[in-house]
């Protein structure tokens, strides 16, 4: 398990409890439950949830990169976003595709 420090790095002194929950609970306890749901599947769920909210910001990019690292191929991501477009919204899918294309084309 990788120790997450993004919350503490960004908000540690300003919002220490939020940083703790982000790093220790969300990324520590929830993401580490691989016996219940694989990292790959968690990545897919997270990408779709963020896309459905229209959150195609740096956190979305991070989770696309994480999905790629967790084994989601470019073809699978294209299919995931296409499927989700019908439930989450076409304009949101366009925005998600723009970022996903960039992440998967720059996978070196």
Backbone atoms as SQL, in Angstrom:
CREATE TABLE atoms (id INTEGER PRIMARY KEY, chain TEXT, resi INTEGER, resn TEXT, atom TEXT, x REAL, y REAL, z REAL);
INSERT INTO atoms VALUES
  (1, 'A', 1, 'UNK', 'N', 0.843, -1.187, 0.000),
  (2, 'A', 1, 'UNK', 'CA', 0.000, 0.000, 0.000),
  (3, 'A', 1, 'UNK', 'C', 0.883, 1.244, 0.000),
  (4, 'A', 2, 'UNK', 'N', 0.554, 2.192, -0.836),
  (5, 'A', 2, 'UNK', 'CA', 1.265, 3.459, -0.909),
  (6, 'A', 2, 'UNK', 'C', 0.681, 4.411, 0.116),
  (7, 'A', 3, 'UNK', 'N', 1.524, 5.068, 0.860),
  (8, 'A', 3, 'UNK', 'CA', 1.073, 6.044, 1.856),
  (9, 'A', 3, 'UNK', 'C', 0.738, 7.342, 1.143),
  (10, 'A', 4, 'UNK', 'N', -0.512, 7.741, 1.208),
  (11, 'A', 4, 'UNK', 'CA', -0.980, 8.969, 0.566),
  (12, 'A', 4, 'UNK', 'C', -0.687, 10.164, 1.474),
  (13, 'A', 5, 'UNK', 'N', -0.135, 11.213, 0.888),
  (14, 'A', 5, 'UNK', 'CA', 0.156, 12.422, 1.657),
  (15, 'A', 5, 'UNK', 'C', -0.380, 13.678, 0.984),
  (16, 'A', 6, 'UNK', 'N', -1.136, 13.538, -0.089),
  (17, 'A', 6, 'UNK', 'CA', -1.610, 14.705, -0.844),
  (18, 'A', 6, 'UNK', 'C', -2.439, 15.647, 0.012),
  (19, 'A', 7, 'UNK', 'N', -3.298, 15.116, 0.850),
  (20, 'A', 7, 'UNK', 'CA', -4.114, 15.959, 1.715),
  (21, 'A', 7, 'UNK', 'C', -3.278, 16.761, 2.687),
  (22, 'A', 8, 'UNK', 'N', -2.350, 16.081, 3.337),
  (23, 'A', 8, 'UNK', 'CA', -1.483, 16.777, 4.288),
  (24, 'A', 8, 'UNK', 'C', -0.568, 17.769, 3.578),
  (25, 'A', 9, 'UNK', 'N', -0.087, 17.380, 2.405),
  (26, 'A', 9, 'UNK', 'CA', 0.791, 18.289, 1.652),
  (27, 'A', 9, 'UNK', 'C', 0.062, 19.570, 1.263),
  (28, 'A', 10, 'UNK', 'N', -1.186, 19.445, 0.836),
  (29, 'A', 10, 'UNK', 'CA', -1.931, 20.602, 0.339),
  (30, 'A', 10, 'UNK', 'C', -2.668, 21.368, 1.440),
  (31, 'A', 11, 'UNK', 'N', -3.191, 20.648, 2.422),
  (32, 'A', 11, 'UNK', 'CA', -4.090, 21.281, 3.392),
  (33, 'A', 11, 'UNK', 'C', -3.750, 20.993, 4.848),
  (34, 'A', 12, 'UNK', 'N', -2.630, 20.376, 5.089),
  (35, 'A', 12, 'UNK', 'CA', -2.290, 19.905, 6.425),
  (36, 'A', 12, 'UNK', 'C', -2.422, 20.914, 7.540),
  (37, 'A', 13, 'UNK', 'N', -1.935, 22.126, 7.340),
  (38, 'A', 13, 'UNK', 'CA', -2.028, 23.117, 8.415),
  (39, 'A', 13, 'UNK', 'C', -3.348, 23.884, 8.368),
  (40, 'A', 14, 'UNK', 'N', -3.949, 24.008, 7.198),
  (41, 'A', 14, 'UNK', 'CA', -5.205, 24.754, 7.056),
  (42, 'A', 14, 'UNK', 'C', -6.416, 23.922, 7.478),
  (43, 'A', 15, 'UNK', 'N', -6.450, 22.658, 7.044),
  (44, 'A', 15, 'UNK', 'CA', -7.584, 21.768, 7.325),
  (45, 'A', 15, 'UNK', 'C', -7.056, 20.384, 7.695),
  (46, 'A', 16, 'UNK', 'N', -6.440, 20.266, 8.852),
  (47, 'A', 16, 'UNK', 'CA', -5.787, 19.012, 9.206),
  (48, 'A', 16, 'UNK', 'C', -6.726, 17.807, 9.281),
  (49, 'A', 17, 'UNK', 'N', -7.938, 17.981, 9.739),
  (50, 'A', 17, 'UNK', 'CA', -8.867, 16.847, 9.826),
  (51, 'A', 17, 'UNK', 'C', -9.260, 16.365, 8.435),
  (52, 'A', 18, 'UNK', 'N', -9.557, 17.301, 7.534),
  (53, 'A', 18, 'UNK', 'CA', -9.876, 16.931, 6.152),
  (54, 'A', 18, 'UNK', 'C', -8.692, 16.199, 5.523),
  (55, 'A', 19, 'UNK', 'N', -7.492, 16.716, 5.740),
  (56, 'A', 19, 'UNK', 'CA', -6.283, 16.082, 5.199),
  (57, 'A', 19, 'UNK', 'C', -6.130, 14.668, 5.738),
  (58, 'A', 20, 'UNK', 'N', -6.371, 14.498, 7.017),
  (59, 'A', 20, 'UNK', 'CA', -6.288, 13.169, 7.631),
  (60, 'A', 20, 'UNK', 'C', -7.314, 12.217, 7.014),
  (61, 'A', 21, 'UNK', 'N', -8.548, 12.673, 6.877),
  (62, 'A', 21, 'UNK', 'CA', -9.595, 11.830, 6.290),
  (63, 'A', 21, 'UNK', 'C', -9.261, 11.456, 4.853),
  (64, 'A', 22, 'UNK', 'N', -8.747, 12.417, 4.095),
  (65, 'A', 22, 'UNK', 'CA', -8.355, 12.157, 2.712),
  (66, 'A', 22, 'UNK', 'C', -7.260, 11.098, 2.643),
  (67, 'A', 23, 'UNK', 'N', -6.199, 11.326, 3.395),
  (68, 'A', 23, 'UNK', 'CA', -5.020, 10.466, 3.286),
  (69, 'A', 23, 'UNK', 'C', -5.204, 9.117, 3.968),
  (70, 'A', 24, 'UNK', 'N', -5.748, 9.127, 5.191),
  (71, 'A', 24, 'UNK', 'CA', -5.800, 7.902, 5.988),
  (72, 'A', 24, 'UNK', 'C', -7.065, 7.085, 5.781),
  (73, 'A', 25, 'UNK', 'N', -8.200, 7.757, 5.594),
  (74, 'A', 25, 'UNK', 'CA', -9.450, 7.021, 5.449),
  (75, 'A', 25, 'UNK', 'C', -9.736, 6.725, 3.975),
  (76, 'A', 26, 'UNK', 'N', -9.910, 7.772, 3.172),
  (77, 'A', 26, 'UNK', 'CA', -10.248, 7.544, 1.763),
  (78, 'A', 26, 'UNK', 'C', -9.170, 6.730, 1.052),
  (79, 'A', 27, 'UNK', 'N', -7.945, 7.240, 1.042),
  (80, 'A', 27, 'UNK', 'CA', -6.893, 6.539, 0.305),
  (81, 'A', 27, 'UNK', 'C', -6.234, 5.438, 1.121),
  (82, 'A', 28, 'UNK', 'N', -6.290, 5.526, 2.440),
  (83, 'A', 28, 'UNK', 'CA', -5.706, 4.492, 3.275),
  (84, 'A', 28, 'UNK', 'C', -6.630, 3.309, 3.471),
  (85, 'A', 29, 'UNK', 'N', -7.766, 3.539, 4.106),
  (86, 'A', 29, 'UNK', 'CA', -8.670, 2.444, 4.441),
  (87, 'A', 29, 'UNK', 'C', -9.562, 2.004, 3.286),
  (88, 'A', 30, 'UNK', 'N', -10.153, 2.947, 2.558),
  (89, 'A', 30, 'UNK', 'CA', -11.108, 2.576, 1.506),
  (90, 'A', 30, 'UNK', 'C', -10.396, 1.992, 0.286),
  (91, 'A', 31, 'UNK', 'N', -9.424, 2.710, -0.253),
  (92, 'A', 31, 'UNK', 'CA', -8.739, 2.232, -1.445),
  (93, 'A', 31, 'UNK', 'C', -7.923, 0.966, -1.190),
  (94, 'A', 32, 'UNK', 'N', -7.575, 0.685, 0.047),
  (95, 'A', 32, 'UNK', 'CA', -6.749, -0.485, 0.332),
  (96, 'A', 32, 'UNK', 'C', -7.571, -1.768, 0.493),
  (97, 'A', 33, 'UNK', 'N', -8.868, -1.694, 0.394),
  (98, 'A', 33, 'UNK', 'CA', -9.727, -2.873, 0.579),
  (99, 'A', 33, 'UNK', 'C', -9.810, -3.695, -0.716),
  (100, 'A', 34, 'UNK', 'N', -8.666, -4.132, -1.205),
  (101, 'A', 34, 'UNK', 'CA', -8.599, -4.851, -2.474),
  (102, 'A', 34, 'UNK', 'C', -9.290, -6.208, -2.432),
  (103, 'A', 35, 'UNK', 'N', -9.466, -6.776, -1.251),
  (104, 'A', 35, 'UNK', 'CA', -10.169, -8.056, -1.160),
  (105, 'A', 35, 'UNK', 'C', -11.659, -7.881, -1.472),
  (106, 'A', 36, 'UNK', 'N', -12.168, -6.668, -1.312),
  (107, 'A', 36, 'UNK', 'CA', -13.577, -6.384, -1.582),
  (108, 'A', 36, 'UNK', 'C', -13.809, -5.887, -3.005),
  (109, 'A', 37, 'UNK', 'N', -12.865, -5.105, -3.520),
  (110, 'A', 37, 'UNK', 'CA', -12.966, -4.542, -4.871),
  (111, 'A', 37, 'UNK', 'C', -11.550, -4.200, -5.320),
  (112, 'A', 38, 'UNK', 'N', -11.186, -4.647, -6.499),
  (113, 'A', 38, 'UNK', 'CA', -9.821, -4.424, -6.978),
  (114, 'A', 38, 'UNK', 'C', -9.535, -2.935, -7.197),
  (115, 'A', 39, 'UNK', 'N', -8.260, -2.585, -7.196),
  (116, 'A', 39, 'UNK', 'CA', -7.867, -1.207, -7.492),
  (117, 'A', 39, 'UNK', 'C', -8.355, -0.799, -8.880),
  (118, 'A', 40, 'UNK', 'N', -8.284, -1.722, -9.824),
  (119, 'A', 40, 'UNK', 'CA', -8.752, -1.458, -11.194),
  (120, 'A', 40, 'UNK', 'C', -10.234, -1.089, -11.183),
  (121, 'A', 41, 'UNK', 'N', -11.037, -1.876, -10.485),
  (122, 'A', 41, 'UNK', 'CA', -12.476, -1.600, -10.424),
  (123, 'A', 41, 'UNK', 'C', -12.762, -0.307, -9.672),
  (124, 'A', 42, 'UNK', 'N', -12.019, -0.044, -8.603),
  (125, 'A', 42, 'UNK', 'CA', -12.196, 1.215, -7.873),
  (126, 'A', 42, 'UNK', 'C', -11.881, 2.404, -8.778),
  (127, 'A', 43, 'UNK', 'N', -10.864, 2.248, -9.607),
  (128, 'A', 43, 'UNK', 'CA', -10.514, 3.313, -10.545),
  (129, 'A', 43, 'UNK', 'C', -11.639, 3.572, -11.527),
  (130, 'A', 44, 'UNK', 'N', -12.225, 2.520, -12.067),
  (131, 'A', 44, 'UNK', 'CA', -13.331, 2.668, -13.018),
  (132, 'A', 44, 'UNK', 'C', -14.505, 3.382, -12.350),
  (133, 'A', 45, 'UNK', 'N', -14.874, 2.949, -11.160),
  (134, 'A', 45, 'UNK', 'CA', -15.990, 3.570, -10.444),
  (135, 'A', 45, 'UNK', 'C', -15.697, 5.047, -10.192),
  (136, 'A', 46, 'UNK', 'N', -14.491, 5.347, -9.773),
  (137, 'A', 46, 'UNK', 'CA', -14.124, 6.727, -9.444),
  (138, 'A', 46, 'UNK', 'C', -14.158, 7.619, -10.677),
  (139, 'A', 47, 'UNK', 'N', -13.601, 7.150, -11.784),
  (140, 'A', 47, 'UNK', 'CA', -13.598, 7.937, -13.017),
  (141, 'A', 47, 'UNK', 'C', -15.032, 8.232, -13.452),
  (142, 'A', 48, 'UNK', 'N', -15.891, 7.237, -13.415),
  (143, 'A', 48, 'UNK', 'CA', -17.282, 7.436, -13.831),
  (144, 'A', 48, 'UNK', 'C', -18.003, 8.393, -12.877),
  (145, 'A', 49, 'UNK', 'N', -17.761, 8.247, -11.583),
  (146, 'A', 49, 'UNK', 'CA', -18.417, 9.133, -10.611),
  (147, 'A', 49, 'UNK', 'C', -17.991, 10.584, -10.810),
  (148, 'A', 50, 'UNK', 'N', -16.713, 10.807, -11.046),
  (149, 'A', 50, 'UNK', 'CA', -16.227, 12.176, -11.274),
  (150, 'A', 50, 'UNK', 'C', -16.780, 12.737, -12.575),
  (151, 'A', 51, 'UNK', 'N', -16.781, 11.908, -13.626),
  (152, 'A', 51, 'UNK', 'CA', -17.325, 12.359, -14.904),
  (153, 'A', 51, 'UNK', 'C', -18.794, 12.715, -14.759),
  (154, 'A', 52, 'UNK', 'N', -19.550, 11.905, -14.032),
  (155, 'A', 52, 'UNK', 'CA', -20.982, 12.138, -13.869),
  (156, 'A', 52, 'UNK', 'C', -21.265, 13.474, -13.183),
  (157, 'A', 53, 'UNK', 'N', -20.331, 13.915, -12.365),
  (158, 'A', 53, 'UNK', 'CA', -20.486, 15.212, -11.694),
  (159, 'A', 53, 'UNK', 'C', -19.955, 16.363, -12.531),
  (160, 'A', 54, 'UNK', 'N', -19.304, 16.040, -13.641),
  (161, 'A', 54, 'UNK', 'CA', -18.698, 17.076, -14.464),
  (162, 'A', 54, 'UNK', 'C', -17.382, 17.576, -13.903),
  (163, 'A', 55, 'UNK', 'N', -16.767, 16.794, -13.013),
  (164, 'A', 55, 'UNK', 'CA', -15.498, 17.198, -12.394),
  (165, 'A', 55, 'UNK', 'C', -14.322, 16.693, -13.217),
  (166, 'A', 56, 'UNK', 'N', -14.030, 17.393, -14.265),
  (167, 'A', 56, 'UNK', 'CA', -12.907, 17.010, -15.117),
  (168, 'A', 56, 'UNK', 'C', -11.757, 17.981, -14.876),
  (169, 'A', 57, 'UNK', 'N', -11.296, 17.998, -13.644),
  (170, 'A', 57, 'UNK', 'CA', -10.220, 18.881, -13.209),
  (171, 'A', 57, 'UNK', 'C', -8.964, 18.054, -12.937),
  (172, 'A', 58, 'UNK', 'N', -8.074, 18.576, -12.139),
  (173, 'A', 58, 'UNK', 'CA', -6.832, 17.860, -11.845),
  (174, 'A', 58, 'UNK', 'C', -7.098, 16.554, -11.098),
  (175, 'A', 59, 'UNK', 'N', -8.143, 16.490, -10.289),
  (176, 'A', 59, 'UNK', 'CA', -8.451, 15.232, -9.603),
  (177, 'A', 59, 'UNK', 'C', -8.903, 14.174, -10.608),
  (178, 'A', 60, 'UNK', 'N', -9.649, 14.589, -11.625),
  (179, 'A', 60, 'UNK', 'CA', -10.070, 13.651, -12.666),
  (180, 'A', 60, 'UNK', 'C', -8.852, 13.142, -13.431),
  (181, 'A', 61, 'UNK', 'N', -7.949, 14.042, -13.760),
  (182, 'A', 61, 'UNK', 'CA', -6.720, 13.645, -14.444),
  (183, 'A', 61, 'UNK', 'C', -5.936, 12.652, -13.592),
  (184, 'A', 62, 'UNK', 'N', -5.810, 12.929, -12.311),
  (185, 'A', 62, 'UNK', 'CA', -5.115, 12.020, -11.394),
  (186, 'A', 62, 'UNK', 'C', -5.759, 10.640, -11.431),
  (187, 'A', 63, 'UNK', 'N', -7.078, 10.580, -11.397),
  (188, 'A', 63, 'UNK', 'CA', -7.759, 9.292, -11.367),
  (189, 'A', 63, 'UNK', 'C', -7.724, 8.587, -12.722),
  (190, 'A', 64, 'UNK', 'N', -7.652, 9.325, -13.812),
  (191, 'A', 64, 'UNK', 'CA', -7.421, 8.691, -15.117),
  (192, 'A', 64, 'UNK', 'C', -6.040, 8.060, -15.152),
  (193, 'A', 65, 'UNK', 'N', -5.053, 8.796, -14.668),
  (194, 'A', 65, 'UNK', 'CA', -3.686, 8.261, -14.619),
  (195, 'A', 65, 'UNK', 'C', -3.616, 7.040, -13.710),
  (196, 'A', 66, 'UNK', 'N', -4.317, 7.097, -12.601),
  (197, 'A', 66, 'UNK', 'CA', -4.360, 5.959, -11.677),
  (198, 'A', 66, 'UNK', 'C', -5.043, 4.768, -12.335),
  (199, 'A', 67, 'UNK', 'N', -6.124, 5.009, -13.058),
  (200, 'A', 67, 'UNK', 'CA', -6.817, 3.929, -13.769),
  (201, 'A', 67, 'UNK', 'C', -5.878, 3.271, -14.776),
  (202, 'A', 68, 'UNK', 'N', -5.143, 4.081, -15.501),
  (203, 'A', 68, 'UNK', 'CA', -4.169, 3.542, -16.461),
  (204, 'A', 68, 'UNK', 'C', -3.143, 2.680, -15.735),
  (205, 'A', 69, 'UNK', 'N', -2.604, 3.186, -14.630),
  (206, 'A', 69, 'UNK', 'CA', -1.623, 2.430, -13.846),
  (207, 'A', 69, 'UNK', 'C', -2.225, 1.162, -13.251),
  (208, 'A', 70, 'UNK', 'N', -3.526, 1.191, -12.975),
  (209, 'A', 70, 'UNK', 'CA', -4.204, 0.023, -12.412),
  (210, 'A', 70, 'UNK', 'C', -4.697, -0.947, -13.482),
  (211, 'A', 71, 'UNK', 'N', -4.294, -0.730, -14.736),
  (212, 'A', 71, 'UNK', 'CA', -4.551, -1.704, -15.783),
  (213, 'A', 71, 'UNK', 'C', -5.699, -1.423, -16.718),
  (214, 'A', 72, 'UNK', 'N', -6.354, -0.273, -16.605),
  (215, 'A', 72, 'UNK', 'CA', -7.433, 0.061, -17.534),
  (216, 'A', 72, 'UNK', 'C', -6.792, 0.558, -18.829),
  (217, 'A', 73, 'UNK', 'N', -7.049, -0.139, -19.913),
  (218, 'A', 73, 'UNK', 'CA', -6.445, 0.226, -21.203),
  (219, 'A', 73, 'UNK', 'C', -7.158, 1.425, -21.819),
  (220, 'A', 74, 'UNK', 'N', -6.536, 2.009, -22.818),
  (221, 'A', 74, 'UNK', 'CA', -7.147, 3.133, -23.532),
  (222, 'A', 74, 'UNK', 'C', -8.473, 2.706, -24.156),
  (223, 'A', 75, 'UNK', 'N', -8.503, 1.533, -24.761),
  (224, 'A', 75, 'UNK', 'CA', -9.737, 1.039, -25.368),
  (225, 'A', 75, 'UNK', 'C', -10.839, 0.827, -24.351),
  (226, 'A', 76, 'UNK', 'N', -10.467, 0.287, -23.200),
  (227, 'A', 76, 'UNK', 'CA', -11.460, 0.098, -22.147),
  (228, 'A', 76, 'UNK', 'C', -11.960, 1.443, -21.621),
  (229, 'A', 77, 'UNK', 'N', -11.057, 2.400, -21.447),
  (230, 'A', 77, 'UNK', 'CA', -11.478, 3.708, -20.952),
  (231, 'A', 77, 'UNK', 'C', -12.426, 4.363, -21.946),
  (232, 'A', 78, 'UNK', 'N', -12.134, 4.239, -23.231),
  (233, 'A', 78, 'UNK', 'CA', -13.033, 4.800, -24.247),
  (234, 'A', 78, 'UNK', 'C', -14.411, 4.157, -24.145),
  (235, 'A', 79, 'UNK', 'N', -14.461, 2.861, -23.931),
  (236, 'A', 79, 'UNK', 'CA', -15.748, 2.166, -23.802),
  (237, 'A', 79, 'UNK', 'C', -16.464, 2.560, -22.516),
  (238, 'A', 80, 'UNK', 'N', -15.726, 2.702, -21.432),
  (239, 'A', 80, 'UNK', 'CA', -16.305, 3.109, -20.146),
  (240, 'A', 80, 'UNK', 'C', -16.944, 4.491, -20.269),
  (241, 'A', 81, 'UNK', 'N', -16.209, 5.434, -20.851),
  (242, 'A', 81, 'UNK', 'CA', -16.729, 6.799, -20.992),
  (243, 'A', 81, 'UNK', 'C', -17.896, 6.865, -21.971),
  (244, 'A', 82, 'UNK', 'N', -17.849, 6.065, -23.027),
  (245, 'A', 82, 'UNK', 'CA', -18.958, 6.019, -23.983),
  (246, 'A', 82, 'UNK', 'C', -20.217, 5.500, -23.300),
  (247, 'A', 83, 'UNK', 'N', -20.073, 4.425, -22.551),
  (248, 'A', 83, 'UNK', 'CA', -21.224, 3.857, -21.843),
  (249, 'A', 83, 'UNK', 'C', -21.780, 4.861, -20.835),
  (250, 'A', 84, 'UNK', 'N', -20.887, 5.465, -20.055),
  (251, 'A', 84, 'UNK', 'CA', -21.311, 6.416, -19.023),
  (252, 'A', 84, 'UNK', 'C', -21.955, 7.668, -19.619),
  (253, 'A', 85, 'UNK', 'N', -21.592, 8.020, -20.849),
  (254, 'A', 85, 'UNK', 'CA', -22.140, 9.223, -21.486),
  (255, 'A', 85, 'UNK', 'C', -23.660, 9.196, -21.540),
  (256, 'A', 86, 'UNK', 'N', -24.239, 8.010, -21.742),
  (257, 'A', 86, 'UNK', 'CA', -25.690, 7.896, -21.856),
  (258, 'A', 86, 'UNK', 'C', -26.392, 8.065, -20.515),
  (259, 'A', 87, 'UNK', 'N', -25.667, 7.896, -19.430),
  (260, 'A', 87, 'UNK', 'CA', -26.240, 8.023, -18.094),
  (261, 'A', 87, 'UNK', 'C', -25.834, 9.323, -17.412),
  (262, 'A', 88, 'UNK', 'N', -24.645, 9.824, -17.735),
  (263, 'A', 88, 'UNK', 'CA', -24.104, 10.997, -17.039),
  (264, 'A', 88, 'UNK', 'C', -24.241, 12.278, -17.842),
  (265, 'A', 89, 'UNK', 'N', -24.336, 12.170, -19.156),
  (266, 'A', 89, 'UNK', 'CA', -24.484, 13.352, -19.993),
  (267, 'A', 89, 'UNK', 'C', -23.426, 13.444, -21.081),
  (268, 'A', 90, 'UNK', 'N', -23.888, 13.770, -22.255),
  (269, 'A', 90, 'UNK', 'CA', -23.024, 13.849, -23.434),
  (270, 'A', 90, 'UNK', 'C', -21.946, 14.923, -23.316),
  (271, 'A', 91, 'UNK', 'N', -22.283, 16.148, -22.899),
  (272, 'A', 91, 'UNK', 'CA', -21.245, 17.175, -22.761),
  (273, 'A', 91, 'UNK', 'C', -20.184, 16.798, -21.724),
  (274, 'A', 92, 'UNK', 'N', -20.593, 16.146, -20.653),
  (275, 'A', 92, 'UNK', 'CA', -19.628, 15.701, -19.649),
  (276, 'A', 92, 'UNK', 'C', -18.691, 14.658, -20.248),
  (277, 'A', 93, 'UNK', 'N', -19.233, 13.799, -21.080),
  (278, 'A', 93, 'UNK', 'CA', -18.398, 12.785, -21.731),
  (279, 'A', 93, 'UNK', 'C', -17.378, 13.435, -22.656),
  (280, 'A', 94, 'UNK', 'N', -17.789, 14.448, -23.404),
  (281, 'A', 94, 'UNK', 'CA', -16.846, 15.148, -24.283),
  (282, 'A', 94, 'UNK', 'C', -15.675, 15.706, -23.474),
  (283, 'A', 95, 'UNK', 'N', -15.994, 16.338, -22.359),
  (284, 'A', 95, 'UNK', 'CA', -14.940, 16.906, -21.511),
  (285, 'A', 95, 'UNK', 'C', -14.048, 15.800, -20.957),
  (286, 'A', 96, 'UNK', 'N', -14.647, 14.707, -20.545),
  (287, 'A', 96, 'UNK', 'CA', -13.871, 13.585, -20.012),
  (288, 'A', 96, 'UNK', 'C', -12.988, 12.972, -21.088),
  (289, 'A', 97, 'UNK', 'N', -13.526, 12.826, -22.299),
  (290, 'A', 97, 'UNK', 'CA', -12.749, 12.258, -23.397),
  (291, 'A', 97, 'UNK', 'C', -11.528, 13.104, -23.730),
  (292, 'A', 98, 'UNK', 'N', -11.687, 14.430, -23.689),
  (293, 'A', 98, 'UNK', 'CA', -10.548, 15.295, -23.995),
  (294, 'A', 98, 'UNK', 'C', -9.391, 15.015, -23.039),
  (295, 'A', 99, 'UNK', 'N', -9.695, 14.899, -21.766),
  (296, 'A', 99, 'UNK', 'CA', -8.645, 14.653, -20.791),
  (297, 'A', 99, 'UNK', 'C', -8.139, 13.213, -20.869),
  (298, 'A', 100, 'UNK', 'N', -9.026, 12.259, -21.058),
  (299, 'A', 100, 'UNK', 'CA', -8.610, 10.858, -21.150),
  (300, 'A', 100, 'UNK', 'C', -7.698, 10.636, -22.348),
  (301, 'A', 101, 'UNK', 'N', -8.030, 11.256, -23.458),
  (302, 'A', 101, 'UNK', 'CA', -7.182, 11.140, -24.648),
  (303, 'A', 101, 'UNK', 'C', -5.778, 11.646, -24.361),
  (304, 'A', 102, 'UNK', 'N', -5.695, 12.780, -23.686),
  (305, 'A', 102, 'UNK', 'CA', -4.397, 13.351, -23.324),
  (306, 'A', 102, 'UNK', 'C', -3.621, 12.427, -22.385),
  (307, 'A', 103, 'UNK', 'N', -4.281, 11.893, -21.370),
  (308, 'A', 103, 'UNK', 'CA', -3.621, 11.008, -20.412),
  (309, 'A', 103, 'UNK', 'C', -3.123, 9.743, -21.094),
  (310, 'A', 104, 'UNK', 'N', -3.953, 9.146, -21.931),
  (311, 'A', 104, 'UNK', 'CA', -3.561, 7.879, -22.554),
  (312, 'A', 104, 'UNK', 'C', -2.571, 8.073, -23.699),
  (313, 'A', 105, 'UNK', 'N', -2.572, 9.221, -24.339),
  (314, 'A', 105, 'UNK', 'CA', -1.570, 9.470, -25.389),
  (315, 'A', 105, 'UNK', 'C', -0.215, 9.793, -24.803),
  (316, 'A', 106, 'UNK', 'N', -0.174, 10.278, -23.557),
  (317, 'A', 106, 'UNK', 'CA', 1.077, 10.647, -22.896),
  (318, 'A', 106, 'UNK', 'C', 1.439, 9.634, -21.824),
  (319, 'A', 107, 'UNK', 'N', 1.291, 8.363, -22.133),
  (320, 'A', 107, 'UNK', 'CA', 1.482, 7.341, -21.114),
  (321, 'A', 107, 'UNK', 'C', 2.923, 6.844, -20.975),
  (322, 'A', 108, 'UNK', 'N', 3.871, 7.598, -21.412),
  (323, 'A', 108, 'UNK', 'CA', 5.275, 7.159, -21.318),
  (324, 'A', 108, 'UNK', 'C', 5.879, 7.559, -19.998);
